[in-house]
Amino acid sequence: MSDSTTNKDNQDHDLKHADIAISGDTMDRFVAAFESSARRWELIVYPALLSFVVLAAYGFFLIYTLSKDIHILAQGMDPQMGKNLSNISESVIYLSENIRTMTRRVHNMSESVEYMSRKMDALENLDPMLVNMRGINASMNTITQNMQMMNLTGDAMRYEVGKMGQSMRPMNFMNNFVPW
């Protein structure tokens, strides 16, 4: 029994070495395939990485020159720009507070107008008042026309009195010659 067990153990041991040999061959093929795939990826990744570095350097250069140009432009406009920016920021804060105040006031005004609108809708005696106002307007037009007629009559009277004064002057001239 021991020989059969030993033979069986030797057979099992040989099968394990065969599996390892098969598995080693598979690993060799896997490594070879991986290496060839890695070479293909190297042909894509390394140039892409190099182009990314070049583009990043060019982007940095563009940003640097743009900031330099803006600095020169700002110095050309106002050499005291840094000092004035603090004043501008304070002014913007003050302006925003004023706008906030104006917004509140406009809101209050809109509420007041809405309240007035509701009150105007509640007025039921407005139509008779409008009729009376139309009558008052008609009476005022009549009074205006009568005043214009009185002005014309007064002008006519002034003209007549002026003519009368002119017609009495020759008599005044004759009175200078006649002693009585």
C-alpha positions as CSV (number, residue, x, y, z in Angstrom):
1,M,0.0,0.0,0.0
2,S,2.7,2.3,0.7
3,D,4.1,1.8,-2.8
4,S,0.8,2.6,-4.4
5,T,0.5,5.7,-2.2
6,T,4.0,6.8,-3.1
7,N,3.3,6.3,-6.8
8,K,0.1,8.2,-6.5
9,D,1.9,11.0,-4.7
10,N,4.6,11.1,-7.4
11,Q,1.9,11.2,-10.1
12,D,0.1,14.0,-8.3
13,H,3.5,15.8,-8.0
14,D,4.2,15.4,-11.7
15,L,0.7,16.7,-12.6
16,K,1.3,19.8,-10.4
17,H,4.6,20.5,-12.2
18,A,2.8,20.1,-15.5
19,D,0.2,22.6,-14.4
20,I,2.9,25.0,-13.3
21,A,4.7,24.6,-16.7
22,I,1.4,25.3,-18.5
23,S,0.6,28.2,-16.2
24,G,4.2,29.6,-16.7
25,D,3.8,29.4,-20.5
26,T,0.5,31.3,-20.2
27,M,2.1,33.9,-18.0
28,D,4.9,34.3,-20.6
29,R,2.4,34.9,-23.3
30,F,0.5,37.3,-21.1
31,V,3.7,39.3,-20.3
32,A,4.6,39.4,-24.0
33,A,1.1,40.6,-24.9
34,F,1.2,43.2,-22.2
35,E,4.6,44.4,-23.3
36,S,3.5,44.8,-26.9
37,S,0.4,46.6,-25.7
38,A,2.5,48.8,-23.5
39,R,4.7,49.7,-26.5
40,R,1.7,50.7,-28.5
41,W,0.5,52.8,-25.6
42,E,3.9,54.4,-25.2
43,L,3.7,55.5,-28.8
44,I,0.4,57.4,-27.9
45,V,0.9,58.5,-24.3
46,Y,4.5,59.9,-24.4
47,P,3.8,62.2,-27.4
48,A,0.5,63.3,-25.8
49,L,2.3,64.0,-22.5
50,L,4.9,66.0,-24.3
51,S,2.3,68.0,-26.2
52,F,0.4,68.7,-23.0
53,V,3.6,70.0,-21.4
54,V,4.3,72.2,-24.4
55,L,0.7,73.6,-24.4
56,A,0.8,74.2,-20.6
57,A,4.1,76.1,-21.0
58,Y,2.5,78.2,-23.9
59,G,-0.6,78.8,-21.8
60,F,1.6,80.1,-18.9
61,F,3.5,82.3,-21.3
62,L,0.2,83.8,-22.7
63,I,-1.1,84.5,-19.2
64,Y,2.2,86.0,-18.1
65,T,2.3,88.4,-21.2
66,L,-1.4,89.3,-20.7
67,S,-0.9,90.2,-17.1
68,K,2.2,92.2,-18.0
69,D,0.3,94.1,-20.7
70,I,-2.6,94.8,-18.4
71,H,-0.1,96.1,-15.8
72,I,1.4,98.4,-18.4
73,L,-2.1,99.6,-19.5
74,A,-3.1,100.2,-15.9
75,Q,0.1,102.2,-15.2
76,G,-0.6,104.2,-18.4
77,M,-4.1,105.1,-17.3
78,D,-3.5,105.9,-13.6
79,P,-0.1,105.5,-11.9
80,Q,-1.9,105.7,-8.5
81,M,-4.3,102.8,-9.4
82,G,-3.6,100.8,-6.2
83,K,-4.5,103.8,-4.0
84,N,-7.6,104.6,-6.1
85,L,-8.9,101.0,-6.1
86,S,-9.5,101.3,-2.3
87,N,-11.5,104.5,-2.9
88,I,-13.4,102.8,-5.7
89,S,-14.2,99.8,-3.5
90,E,-15.5,102.1,-0.7
91,S,-17.5,104.0,-3.3
92,V,-19.0,100.8,-4.6
93,I,-19.9,99.8,-1.0
94,Y,-21.6,103.2,-0.5
95,L,-23.3,102.9,-3.9
96,S,-24.7,99.4,-3.0
97,E,-26.0,100.8,0.3
98,N,-27.7,103.7,-1.5
99,I,-29.2,101.3,-4.1
100,R,-30.5,99.1,-1.2
101,T,-32.1,102.2,0.4
102,M,-33.6,103.2,-3.0
103,T,-35.0,99.7,-3.4
104,R,-36.6,99.8,-0.1
105,R,-38.1,103.2,-0.8
106,V,-39.4,102.2,-4.2
107,H,-40.9,99.1,-2.6
108,N,-42.6,101.4,0.0
109,M,-43.8,103.6,-2.9
110,S,-45.3,100.6,-4.8
111,E,-47.1,99.5,-1.6
112,S,-48.5,103.1,-1.2
113,V,-49.6,103.1,-4.8
114,E,-51.3,99.8,-4.4
115,Y,-53.0,101.1,-1.3
116,M,-54.2,104.2,-3.2
117,S,-55.4,102.0,-6.0
118,R,-57.5,99.9,-3.6
119,K,-58.9,103.1,-2.1
120,M,-59.7,104.6,-5.5
121,D,-61.5,101.4,-6.4
122,A,-63.5,101.8,-3.2
123,L,-64.7,105.3,-4.1
124,E,-68.3,105.0,-5.4
125,N,-69.1,108.7,-5.5
126,L,-66.5,109.5,-8.1
127,D,-68.9,109.4,-11.1
128,P,-71.3,112.1,-9.7
129,M,-68.2,114.2,-8.8
130,L,-67.0,113.9,-12.4
131,V,-70.4,115.1,-13.7
132,N,-70.2,118.1,-11.4
133,M,-66.6,118.8,-12.5
134,R,-67.8,118.7,-16.1
135,G,-70.5,121.3,-15.2
136,I,-67.9,123.5,-13.5
137,N,-65.7,123.2,-16.5
138,A,-68.5,124.3,-18.8
139,S,-69.3,127.2,-16.5
140,M,-65.7,128.3,-16.4
141,N,-65.6,128.2,-20.3
142,T,-68.7,130.5,-20.3
143,I,-67.2,132.9,-17.8
144,T,-64.0,132.9,-20.0
145,Q,-66.0,133.8,-23.1
146,N,-67.9,136.5,-21.2
147,M,-64.7,138.0,-20.0
148,Q,-63.3,138.1,-23.5
149,M,-66.5,139.9,-24.7
150,M,-66.1,142.4,-21.8
151,N,-62.5,143.0,-22.9
152,L,-63.6,143.6,-26.5
153,T,-66.3,146.0,-25.3
154,G,-63.8,147.8,-23.1
155,D,-61.4,148.1,-26.1
156,A,-64.2,149.5,-28.2
157,M,-65.1,152.1,-25.5
158,R,-61.5,153.1,-25.2
159,Y,-61.3,153.6,-28.9
160,E,-64.5,155.8,-28.9
161,V,-63.3,157.9,-25.9
162,G,-60.0,158.4,-27.7
163,K,-61.8,159.6,-30.8
164,M,-64.0,161.9,-28.7
165,G,-60.8,163.4,-27.2
166,Q,-59.4,164.0,-30.6
167,S,-62.6,165.7,-31.8
168,M,-62.5,168.1,-28.9
169,R,-59.1,169.4,-29.5
170,P,-60.0,171.8,-32.3
171,M,-62.5,173.3,-29.8
172,N,-59.6,173.7,-27.4
173,F,-57.6,175.5,-30.2
174,M,-60.6,177.9,-30.8
175,N,-60.9,178.6,-27.1
176,N,-57.4,180.0,-27.1
177,F,-58.4,182.6,-29.6
178,V,-61.7,183.6,-28.0
179,P,-61.2,185.4,-24.8
180,W,-64.5,184.5,-23.0
